[in-house]
Amino acid sequence: MSIEVDILNGDASWARAEPLHRAIWGRHVVEKQPWAHIEWANADLRVLLDAPDDGGLACHVGIYFRTITWNRHKVHVGGIGGVATREDCRRRGYASLAIDAAVHTIRANDAVKFAILFCEPHNFAFYQARGWHPFTGEVYCEQPSGQIRFEAMTPFVYDVVRAPRDGKIDLCGLPW
Ligand SMILES: CC(C)(COP(=O)(O)OP(=O)(O)OC[C@H]1O[C@@H](n2cnc3c(N)ncnc32)[C@H](O)[C@@H]1OP(=O)(O)O)[C@@H](O)C(=O)NCCC(=O)NCCS
């Protein structure tokens, strides 16, 4: 089976990723979530995994880069978000492959000290099995209404150099 993994500009590739997003996070699904009201950042880059034998685009991972603060110290981080595999293509290792590609891309940025993602309890085990650790401190972010404490999802961190496990993170912008 052939698989193609592309890492593309986030804005330019949104049109390709959008149908997969809509299929998984349609309005009727989103409106029931504790994060329904959250405004999200747009991805800087996107990993798109195409599996022609599985009917085309099968998996997406958004990649983010941001200078945040941790305990008031500036630090450059990477992030992943919008991790999604088409429902009929799950448990074939596609998300694992796409996350690996995203982490490689984040590591390739010399300024990055660690990576952050946000997820829901049913995915904790999935990310922990892939080397991500819970961040038990507080996370703040921007929203159109101003700064808020971000508690709608749980933060996980990934060591590039070494990620903090607690303390206070300010995302200095919209969450992802
Ligand atoms: C979570 C998700 C991206 C996983 O995609 P996937 O392509 O099926 O993942 P993979 O095939 O790489 O998973 C590989 C392994 O993880 C396991 N796994 C998948 N989801 C899991 C979960 N939620 N918890 C624990 N293990 C999980 C699979 O059993 C598989 O294990 P195996 O290799 O031993 O069989 C997919 O289920 C999805 O799109 N869910 C809906 C959207 C979502 O929740 N996204 C995450 C946002 S943070």
PDBQT file of the ligand as one rigid body, heavy atoms in Angstrom, charges set to zero:
ROOT
HETATM    1  C1  LIG A 201      -7.178   9.542  17.871  1.00  0.00    +0.000 C 
HETATM    2  C2  LIG A 201      -7.074   9.245  16.373  1.00  0.00    +0.000 C 
HETATM    3  C3  LIG A 201      -6.450  10.433  15.687  1.00  0.00    +0.000 C 
HETATM    4  C4  LIG A 201      -6.183   8.005  16.207  1.00  0.00    +0.000 C 
HETATM    5  O1  LIG A 201      -5.993   7.813  14.808  1.00  0.00    +0.000 OA
HETATM    6  P1  LIG A 201      -5.532   6.414  14.188  1.00  0.00    +0.000 P 
HETATM    7  O2  LIG A 201      -5.038   6.724  12.815  1.00  0.00    +0.000 OA
HETATM    8  O3  LIG A 201      -6.575   5.401  14.367  1.00  0.00    +0.000 OA
HETATM    9  O4  LIG A 201      -4.295   6.069  15.154  1.00  0.00    +0.000 OA
HETATM   10  P2  LIG A 201      -3.246   4.923  14.932  1.00  0.00    +0.000 P 
HETATM   11  O5  LIG A 201      -3.793   3.909  13.969  1.00  0.00    +0.000 OA
HETATM   12  O6  LIG A 201      -1.933   5.536  14.672  1.00  0.00    +0.000 OA
HETATM   13  O7  LIG A 201      -3.273   4.311  16.370  1.00  0.00    +0.000 OA
HETATM   14  C5  LIG A 201      -2.369   3.352  16.640  1.00  0.00    +0.000 C 
HETATM   15  C6  LIG A 201      -2.656   2.723  17.961  1.00  0.00    +0.000 C 
HETATM   16  O8  LIG A 201      -3.241   3.569  18.924  1.00  0.00    +0.000 OA
HETATM   17  C7  LIG A 201      -4.379   2.928  19.480  1.00  0.00    +0.000 C 
HETATM   18  N1  LIG A 201      -5.342   3.935  19.763  1.00  0.00    +0.000 N 
HETATM   19  C8  LIG A 201      -6.070   4.624  18.880  1.00  0.00    +0.000 A 
HETATM   20  N2  LIG A 201      -6.849   5.516  19.561  1.00  0.00    +0.000 NA
HETATM   21  C9  LIG A 201      -6.557   5.350  20.875  1.00  0.00    +0.000 A 
HETATM   22  C10 LIG A 201      -7.020   5.972  22.070  1.00  0.00    +0.000 A 
HETATM   23  N3  LIG A 201      -7.950   6.930  22.031  1.00  0.00    +0.000 N 
HETATM   24  N4  LIG A 201      -6.518   5.583  23.266  1.00  0.00    +0.000 NA
HETATM   25  C11 LIG A 201      -5.565   4.610  23.316  1.00  0.00    +0.000 A 
HETATM   26  N5  LIG A 201      -5.101   3.978  22.219  1.00  0.00    +0.000 NA
HETATM   27  C12 LIG A 201      -5.601   4.357  21.015  1.00  0.00    +0.000 A 
HETATM   28  C13 LIG A 201      -4.852   1.970  18.466  1.00  0.00    +0.000 C 
HETATM   29  O9  LIG A 201      -5.477   0.892  19.096  1.00  0.00    +0.000 OA
HETATM   30  C14 LIG A 201      -3.573   1.566  17.834  1.00  0.00    +0.000 C 
HETATM   31  O10 LIG A 201      -2.994   0.581  18.615  1.00  0.00    +0.000 OA
HETATM   32  P3  LIG A 201      -2.402  -0.711  17.930  1.00  0.00    +0.000 P 
HETATM   33  O11 LIG A 201      -1.346  -0.193  16.972  1.00  0.00    +0.000 OA
HETATM   34  O12 LIG A 201      -1.823  -1.430  19.091  1.00  0.00    +0.000 OA
HETATM   35  O13 LIG A 201      -3.569  -1.331  17.259  1.00  0.00    +0.000 OA
HETATM   36  C15 LIG A 201      -8.460   8.907  15.752  1.00  0.00    +0.000 C 
HETATM   37  O14 LIG A 201      -9.113   7.952  16.566  1.00  0.00    +0.000 OA
HETATM   38  C16 LIG A 201      -9.366  10.117  15.568  1.00  0.00    +0.000 C 
HETATM   39  O15 LIG A 201      -9.314  10.816  14.556  1.00  0.00    +0.000 OA
HETATM   40  N6  LIG A 201     -10.240  10.392  16.556  1.00  0.00    +0.000 N 
HETATM   41  C17 LIG A 201     -11.214  11.486  16.474  1.00  0.00    +0.000 C 
HETATM   42  C18 LIG A 201     -10.557  12.833  16.578  1.00  0.00    +0.000 C 
HETATM   43  C19 LIG A 201      -9.703  12.965  17.805  1.00  0.00    +0.000 C 
HETATM   44  O16 LIG A 201     -10.076  12.608  18.921  1.00  0.00    +0.000 OA
HETATM   45  N7  LIG A 201      -8.489  13.521  17.599  1.00  0.00    +0.000 N 
HETATM   46  C20 LIG A 201      -7.532  13.775  18.635  1.00  0.00    +0.000 C 
HETATM   47  C21 LIG A 201      -7.570  15.227  18.930  1.00  0.00    +0.000 C 
HETATM   48  S1  LIG A 201      -6.336  15.643  20.142  1.00  0.00    +0.000 SA
ENDROOT
TORSDOF 0
